[in-house]
Amino acid sequence: MTDITYRLPQKRHLVTELPGPRSSELAARRTSVIPAGVGSSVPVYAADADGAVIVDVDGNSLIDLGSGIAVTNVGASDPRVAQAVRDQVGHFTHTCFMVTPYEGYIRVAEQLSALTPGDHEKRTVLFNSGAEAVENAVKVARLATGRNAVVAFDHAYHGRTNLTMALTAKNMPYKRDFGPFAPEIYRMPMSYPFRDDDGLTGPEAARRAITAMEKQLGADGIAAIIIEPIQGEGGFIVPAPGFLPTLAAWARENGVVFIADEVQTGFARTGDWFACEHEGVVPDIITMAKGIAGGMPLSAITGRADLMDLVHVGGLGGTYGGNPVACAAALATLDTMRELDLRGRARAIGDVALGRLRALAAEVDVIGDVRGRGAMIAIELVRPGTAEPDPDLTKKVAARCLAEGVIILTCGTHGNVIRLLPPLVIDDDLLADGLDVLETAIRAAGN
């Protein structure tokens, strides 16, 4: 990675307790206008951000190890992205691609066709959010196959819309009391090496799911399998080697559309452009969002041309899908990723963080598992000497980190997983400082 000139000092620096008085004032104002159902992970309000630092309204500089949930992979205010947005806004902010199209949309589609796995002919459609991308991928699969059933997996997260809630496994807070949900969604067992009591290999775990699909649904009734190559909200679960290729091969043999949900894993996060590349898996359709546009709202599906071209005119699209400002940001984001070799940087971050955290796990008895790829890293916390999830300890660790000026995220079906998603442009000193704080918090909370 080449040297980066940051706009803000890449240092952790606290001038008040957290939250500070200005953040507390904003929190009080918030309650009168924003419903309680909109949550925030940390009680501090941002005023500025750059690289891997967020400056709050009280002047505190915090280390960001969450990247807005894997969105700001190129940093929170990458200069190339910011300039691209300014330039595009100076010309036009919207015409609607379905009314008066523009080149930026085509350029993004061209790049995604080149970047996504496989050398087959592809087509791309742009949307606004990850959930919207997932919805449309399922639409394409159902139309193309003439089938209805869609298979998702234990611990999956695919979004908050009606269909994507049905695909999502976790009840609270994503599904509770929001039903009835979209029909013809079926859930199968995931490969979860830390919690697979029978120690299944990847191919064995895949065959377990395949057997259940064949018995319960029949291969000729399944339109699509949708899976996150590394599960996100479910706990950064990395399936055992061979699980994904075995599923993909079965899908291909049975005319089932294999959809890789790379909304969180995509765009250099795991050390390659997409996580499914680590095992050579080529999906029929891939869903993308989050890191695609440096923080601007954009998502996409890229799929086999023979599938995508079956959809009738007007069957895909949306008023804001592929907004020209977001497209300009995406093109700049991809340029930055290439220039800075952020795939290589993600691998380097993973080498450092995983090495330190695995050494810590050998010393303390509250870490059940450390896992991940590249800069997508999980620490699963358990009650000492057991594999029993400890969500309370996880909350304590997150709170201790925040008190010291480090933002971390939690996840997991049981709420007991710390997930690390640092911006890929984080410098070595800031990464080391953040890991120091995290290590101290785990040691302290575990005592």
Helices and strands as residue ranges (DSSP letters): H 21-30, E 46-50, E 53-56, E 61-64, H 67-70, H 79-89, H 103-115, E 122-127, H 130-145, E 149-153, H 162-167, E 185-188, H 202-216, G 219-221, E 222-227, H 243-253, E 257-261, G 275-279, E 285-288, G 290-293, E 299-304, H 305-308, H 324-339, H 342-361, E 367-373, E 376-381, H 391-403, E 406-407, E 409-411, E 417-420, H 428-445
